[in-house]
Amino acid sequence: MERKSIFLSRYKKDSIDSLVNVLDANLSASLVTRIDKTIGDSNIVLAVFEKFYFRVGSFVSLTVLMSENDFNQKVELIGSGGGAGLIGIDWGANQSFATAAKDILIENGFTEVE
């Protein structure tokens, strides 16, 4: 099974709580679950979205791991699943899902990092 990971960061503006809402409103996908944690002075959100892709006849998942401290916010996007057939070809569906989320976050001030 293929996966696509994308890393982004920005100086803190809004809370990461609001970013989950932005993604939920703009991804045309279902928010499956969300977990919020605070560790010391850092807030962490894990959100999982899913979307049906007709080109693979299957659901593709997007796992979003967000963290923030007083100054910075970081996001890791992981698109996965959607493999079709015996060898699990995904026809780029998980990459499309992760890239759609990346584009939304870039519109909100994030930059992609290596």
Buried (B, 14 or more C-beta within 10 A) or exposed (E): EBBBEBBBBBEEEBBBEEBBEBBBEBBEBEBEEBEEEEEEEEBBBBBBBBBEBEEBEBBBBBBBBBBBEEEEBBBBBBBBBBBBEEEEEBBBBBBBBBBBBBEBBEEBBBEEEE
